[in-house]
């Protein structure tokens, strides 16, 4: 089955007037395996992960090997109960899977995910 896509929230230009609600980041519960989540990448995204649970949970962000066969995956990063972690930006020569996406696996749907894309 395909991964569940996360839609990046484009950050409003600070010079323009920001409409009510335009700066709200919607967080989605992490999808359960084996499908997990993914988001389209341009190299300008940050992934916000909030643990809404009572215990620690982990997240893995996959990376492809670069031109020198180096992988940079973030593997089983533990996020404490009530904590928020921020990852990125994701270099497109490392964190880009087939289809120009970043793959994200979470250990529990109590992890809430949101993606911000900067202009």
Number of C-alpha atoms within 10 A of each C-alpha: 7 9 17 16 17 19 15 19 18 16 15 15 10 7 6 7 9 12 8 7 7 12 12 9 16 13 15 17 18 23 24 15 14 10 15 20 23 22 22 19 22 16 18 15 23 19 21 18 24 22 24 18 16 10 11 18 20 16 19 16 21 20 23 18 16 14 9 6 9 11 14 15 14 13 13 14 14 14 18 17 16 13 13 15 14 13 13 14 17 19 15 18 13 20 24 23 18 8 9 15 17 24 22 24 22 24 18 19 18 21 27 20 25 21 25 19 19 16 9
